[in-house]
Structure formats: structure tokens, C-alpha cells
Amino acid sequence: MKIKEGFVLRQIADQWMAVPIGGMAEKVHGLIALNDTAADIWKILQEDHTEQEVVDILRLSYDSEEGELEQSVKEFVQTLEQSDILLR
């Protein structure tokens, strides 16, 4: 799975924003605000990865409770799918 083409990830001050461009700007109106974890997931999903690969990559730089990271990734991936931003 990976993020669909047509987005640029930018950091504005201390906030991450996914900015739709081109044809995607017609489908997604406005900026998408992301927290740091969501931005890290977004960066990973700019290339094709499975959900487990995303968790494994994040685990290298996050110190989290068992299952917490998996749940965060799962929830964000579901949000991306519901918004039709993710290619499976």
C-alpha cells in the first residue's frame, strides 16, 4: 500500500501538512494536518509497504508499549483508506 500520487508533505512551523496538488486538489479540498507520528507513517507510505513493514520501520525510532504502535498505524491506515488517499 502507498499514498496516492498528488500530495506534497510539508512542515509549516511545527505542524506537518499534506497538501493536495494537481488533480488531487480537486478531490481533496484543503490541507491535511498530521501529528508527528502520522507524518512519519505518511513518509514511509510514499513508497509501497505493508502495514507490518510500516510498524517495523517505526519501531526502529519509537519507544512504545507493546501493541500501541501497531494500533496507531492501523487507525491511521484506516483513515487514509476511508479518505481514498491510499492505494492497496
Secondary structure as UniProt FT lines:
FT   STRAND          2..3
FT   STRAND          7..12
FT   TURN            13..14
FT   STRAND          15..20
FT   TURN            22..23
FT   HELIX           24..27
FT   STRAND          32..34
FT   HELIX           36..44
FT   TURN            45..46
FT   HELIX           51..59
FT   TURN            60..61
FT   TURN            66..67
FT   HELIX           68..82
FT   TURN            83..84
FT   STRAND          86..87
//
